[in-house]
């Protein structure tokens, strides 16, 4: 089965250029392709997991991935989907972030013997002569076409800086450089990158009279319209120090029923017949599919041992609030407890609520339980006796738990 058919069947493809020609090329030759990663953090988040899975499918089919870190473009900032100018980063921060990202990618991509490459566009962009670049590359770009691109429209409303206006030209040049140096003919990215990717493919045709291809996937949202990977604490990170394996597991365990089949197809390697069977389950039976999804995705990111522990903790809690050694825990330092022992403070400190104001609202609406008892007074204080009776379970809603211990 052609890898393009696999990607389409599993729901990756939103748009492609010259689809029939691309299909033939992927069938008949090993193609080098690239995906750009913005090194603005020292970890990928779950939104990046879509391109990582697409890259893995392509590499397994015999094609060569280039993971391109934006060491140069991050100095400018991509305006796509942004209403404000991005924060500028130092080169030291960018390089540190890129190394961390490569370590995460290495869980999925084989970098041995040049089978996959991790490159930094700062290696060529930061060395460019500005006037020569304008004459050689800038002369090929039409300002009218650039202003019509979706990636600029939103920023035009609030004010698009000339700095950001250069981003499309720089990304287009990346594609040309990778074609010249590594024979790269395909760029992949999210649908918000369509205009930028087309610009690069067009630049290769104009400058080299050679074929180049673009492929994008839809920006994934939940069935309720929320952006995938957004939690009460923010982004769902792949780094276990930012998002614990338990939190990661619980995220997938709790997704809407209607999204299970979609994410089984996109974020696991399960056969599609089994994906369709699990995705079609209804009512209580869909919980089986959610547990499989949560385990499989957590195992891919954090390993089978961490996934098993997260699953055990989840089953223990939801099977009757029985604690296990893998239940998320918070040790409340005695010094902090003596300074402020309000329940709303504890809810914030252990991460069940993002702020004390949110904690008060959760208590007032009856969503907070201390052990088996519902708490309705937002001024409730936890006593030392409460904590010394043994592990205390704090719960928000039906699905968010934390074991509390007093650390003396």
N, C-alpha and C positions, 0 to 999 in steps of 0.2 A: 504494500500500500504506500503510495507516495506520501512523503511527510507533509506536503501541503494539504492533502486530503485528511490526514490525521489531525492537523491543526484546525481545519475547518470543522471536522466532526466533533471535536472537543470544545468548540466555541471560542477559539482564539481570534479568528480573523474578522476584522471589520471592513478594511479596504486593502486592495492590492493594485499595483500597476501591472499591466500586461500579464494578466493571470495565466493565460494559456502558455505563453513563452516561459514564464517563471516555473510553471509546473514541469515543462519539458526539461528545463535546465536542472532542476532539482532531481529529476529522474535520471539524467544522463551523466552528470558530473558532480564532483565535490565542490560545493560553493562556499566561499568565505563570506560571512555576514557579520554585522555588528549591531550592538545595542549600546546606547549611551547611558551612563549612570552618573547622576549628579552627586558629587561628594560633599554635600552640605552637612552630613552627619556621619558618625563613625559606625553606623549600622544601616543596613537596608530595613525597610518595613514591609508589611505584607503586600502593599501595592506593587512592590518590585518583584514579588514572587511570580506574578503572571509572566513577565518577560524571562525570568530565570527558567521557568518551566518550558516556555517556548524554545529557549536556547538549548535546553537539555534534549527535547524531542529532536531538534535539528542535528545536534551533535551525534546523538544515537543513530541517526539516519546517515551519518558519514560526512556531515558538513562541518566547517570550522568556524567556531565562534570567536569574535573579538569583543571583549568587554571593555568599552572605552570610558575611562574616567575623565570627567570634565575638569581637569586641572587648569585648563585655559579658559573654557567657557564659564566655569564657576566664578571667575574673576569679573564676569559681566553680569550673569544671571539671566535665566530663561524667562521671558515675559509670559509664556504660554500659561493660560489659566490663572494668572496672578493679577491682583488689583493694585499691588504696591511693589515698589522697587525692592529687590532682594537685599538681604544683609551681605556685605562684602566679607570675604574670608581671607585669612593670610595663607601664603603658600605652605607654611608648616602645618597648619590645620588641615588643609586640603590633602596633603600627602599622607598625613596620619589617617585621615578618613578613608582614603583610597586603599591603604594597606589592610585596614579592617574589613572593607568591603570585599577585597580579593579573597580573604580567608573564608568569608561566608560563601562566596561563589564557588570556592573549591570543594564544597560539599556536593555540588551538582555537576560541575564542569571539570573535565580532565585537562589540566594545564601541562601535563608532561609532554616532552618532546615536541612542543609547538602545536599540540592538538587543539589548544585554545590559547588565546593571547589576552593579557591584560595590559592595555596601553593607556597613556596619559596624553591627552591632546595639548597639554601645556608644553610638551616637548617640541612641538612645531609652532603652535599659535603664538607663544611668548617670544619667539625669535623672529617673527615676521617684520619686514620693513613696511611701514604703514603706506607710504606712497606707492611702492611697488605692488603691494597687495590691492590697493584701490584700482590701480591701472589694470592689473591682470585678472582679478576676480570681481571686484566691484563693478567693473564695466559690463559684466554679463547679467547683472541683476536689474530688473525693472522695479523702480520705486512704486509705480502704480500697482503692480501685481503684489508687491510686498504689503502695501497698505490694505489690500483687499483680503489678506490672509486672516483666518480666524484668530491666530495666535496674537495678533496685534490689536484686534478690534476692541477688546475689553480694556486694554491698557490705554487706548486712544481716548477713552472717555475721561480718564483721570489725568492723563498726561504721559506720553511715551517719551522717555529720554533717548537721546541719540546713542547713548551707551547700549541700551537694550535693543535699539533698532539694528545694531550690528550683529545681533545674535544669530539671525537666520543665515547671514553671509558666512559667519564663522562655522556654523554647523554644516552648511553646504560644503565649505572647504574641507572640513573633516572627512566627509565622504570621498571627496576627490583625492585627498592625501592617502586615505586607506586603500582606495582603488589603485593608485600609482605604486604604493609601497608593498601592498599585501594582496593585490588582486581582488579586493572586496567589491562585490556587486549587489549586495542586498543590505538594506538598513531596516531594522524593525523598531517599533516604538508605539506608544499610546496614540490614540486617535487625535489627541491635542497636538501631536507632533507632525501631523500629516503635511502641513504646508512646509515645515522645515525639511522634512525628508524628501518631499518632491523637489525642493530647491536643490538639494545635493545631487539627486539622480539626474535632474536636468543639467546641472553644471558638468557632470561627467559626459553626458551626451554632447554638449556644446564644445567642451574643451578637448575631449578624446574621441568623439564619434563612436562611443561604445555603449552597450546596453548596461543599464543599472536599474534596480528594482526597489520598490517600497512596499512594506507590509505593516499594517497597524492593527491593533486590537482595541476594542471598546474600553473606555474607562469604566471599570466594573463598579456597580452599585448594588446594594441590596434591593430586594423587591419593594421595600418601603421607601426607596429613594435615597437612603443614607449612603454615604461613601464607604466603600469596603475598608475595613481595618481601622475605623474610628471607634474608640472606646471612651468611657467616661474619663480615663486618665490620658487620653490623647491617642497617638498612633500606636498600632500594634507592631512592635519591633521584632526583628528576628534575633536580636541579641538577648540572651536569657537574663542579662543584668539589667536590661531596660524593661522587658516584659517576661515574667517568669513562665516556664513551661506550663504551669498550672493555669495561669491567666490566659495563655495562648490556647490551651486545650479548651477551656471554658468558653472562649469566644466562639469557636466553631461548634461546640456542643449546643450553643444557645441561638444559632442563627435561625431565621424564619424557615418553616417547613418548605416553602416554595423555592428556596435557594439551594437546597441540599444537592440536587442533581447537577446544577450548574457548577458548583464548586468541587464536587467529586470529579467532574470531567476536567476542569481546569487545573486543579491543584493536587491531583493524585495521578498515579500511573495505572489505576485499576482498569481492566477491560471495559469497554463501553457497554457491553451487554449487561454487566453487573452494575455499572453506573446507572443505566436506565431502570434496572429492576429496583435498586435502592431508592432512586429518585421518585419512583411511582408509588412508594408506600404511603399509606394514609394514617391519620389519627395517631394512636399510640405506637403503631408499628414504625412510624418515621423516626422514632427515637433510636432504633437500631441503626438506621442510616446515619444519624447525627453522631452517634458514638464512633462509628467506623470512620466517618469524615474527620472528626476531631483527632482520633488516634493516628490516622494515616498522615495528616498534615503535620501534626506535632512531631511524629516520628521522622518525617523527612527533614524538618528544620532542626530538631534537638536530639534526635536519636531515639531508638526504641526503648532504652531504659528510662529516659526522662518521660517519654510518652506513656509508658506503663505506670509510672509513679503518679503522673497527673491523672490518668484514668482511674487508678485505685483511689486517690483522694476524692475525686469527683463522685465515684460510685458510693464511697463510704458516707459522704455528706448527704447525697440525695437519696440514699437508701434508708435514711432515718436519723440524720445528723450525728452519726457515729464518727468519732474522730479517728484519723489514721496518722501515721508519722509523716505522711506527705500532704496533710492538710495545710494550707497557707497559714503561717503563724506570724504574730507580731509580739516582740518582747518589749514591754512598756517599762522603761527605766524608772526606778523608784524616784529619782530626782525630778523627773518630768511629771510623774504621777502626783507627787506631793505639791508641785507647783500648780497643776491644773488637772483635776480628776473628773472633769465633765465628760459625759458620754459623747457629746458632739465633738469634743477635741479628739477623743479616741477614734471615732469614726473617720476623722480626717487623717490622723496619724497612721492608721493601719491601711489606708488607701481605699476604704469602702466608699468614701465621699471625697470629692475634690476640694471642698471648703467647709468651714463651719456653718456657713449660711445654708449650703445644700444639706448638711447633716441635720440642721434644725427642721428644714422642710420635710426631710424623710421621716423624722420622728413624728412631726405633727400630723402627717398623713397616715401614720400607722404602719410604716414599712420597715421598722427596725425592731429586732428581737434581741434580748439579752438572755442567752440560754433559750428556754422555751417560752419566756415571757415577753409579750409585746410591750414596748416602751412608748408612752404617749406624751410624757413631759420632756420637752427639750432641755430643761434645766437639770435633768437627772444626773446624779454623780455616782461614779463607781467607787465602792469602798474597798479597802485592803482586805477585808473579810471576804468579799465577793471573789476576789482573785485568789485568795489562799485556800479556798475550798477545792481547788484543782483547776484544770484548764477550763476557761470560759469561752463559749462560742458566741461571737457577735455576728448577727446576720442582717443584711439589708435586702429586702424583697425576698424572692423565692430562691435566688441562685447565687447570691454573693455572700460568702462566709469568711470568717477569719478567727483563728484560735488566739486567745490573748493570754500571755503569761507576764507576771510581774518579775522584772529583773532587778534583783537587789545587789 
